[in-house]
Amino acid sequence: MASIFSHAVTAVALGTVYPTPPSASRFWTLSIACSILPDIDVVGHAFGVPYRSVWGHRGITHSFAFAIVLALVVVSLAFPQVGRFSPSWWSLLVYFFAVTAAHPILDAMTNGGLGVAFFAPFENSRYFLPWRPVEVSPIGVRAFFTARGLAVLHSEFLWIWIPSAVWMAAVWLIHWGR
């Protein structure tokens, strides 16, 4: 998996394209939360859920089905002032789906683990992307204070943070040029 830091950076980068978010602080908080939430499945380790299980790490919470359900819940509960099925509602839905779905896509770019169950619960195979330049992140905070943790952060800086910064700069330049 990519680290929660990189998932949050990706959410902020994706959020820069959103025109004028309603309730800006709520929008940004939920963007980051949705980008990290698929990793809630690591709690299963403490309860003996096998990694390979659909309920294990990179299982159902890393699926596109989970991303759409989470987006529906977030938009419905957090933005009640936005009319249901209005263009703004659909825009928020697509955005929160994209922020959540970016998580498993980043995880599928890592060089470790068993892959990602993109299509769970309909099909439980695990997948990686053909290009996997990101070092897999350790599970747990203490592991980041090791040489391996620093190597992961270096890899994420190169392959996630720099492209995110370039993306945000490009969006800013496009908006500034108008």
C-alpha positions, 0 to 999 in steps of 0.5 A: 500500500502507499502510505496515508500521507501519499493518499492524502496528498493525492486527495488534495491534488485531485481537489484542486480541480473542483470548482468551488466546493460547498462547505470548503473545510468539510470538503477538504476534510472529507476528501482526505478521509475518503482517500485514507478510509479504504485502509480501515481493513487493516483493523481486520489483522487484529481480529484474525481476518486473513490477508487473502480474504475479501474482508482482508487488506486490499479486499472489499474496502479497496474496490470500486464498489466500496468507492461508489457506496462511500461517495454516495454516503458522503455526498448524501450526509455531508452535503444535504444543501446540494439538491439530490441528482442536481448537476452539483450533486453528481459532480460531488459524487464523481469527485468523492468516488475518484478520491476514494478510487485513487487509493486502490489505484495507488496501492496497485502501483506498489511493489508488494502485497497480494494485489487489489480486489478492484471488483469485489464483491463481484469478482475477488481476484487481486490485481496490480498495475503493469507499472509498479514503481512505488515501494510498498508501505509498511503497516504501522507507524513505528516502521516509518522510523526505519531505513525501509520507512525512509525508502518508502517515503523517498519512493512516494515523494518521487512517484506521487508527491512530485507528480501531485505538485506538478498537477496542482501547479498546472491546475493553478496556472490554468485557473490563474490564466483565465 
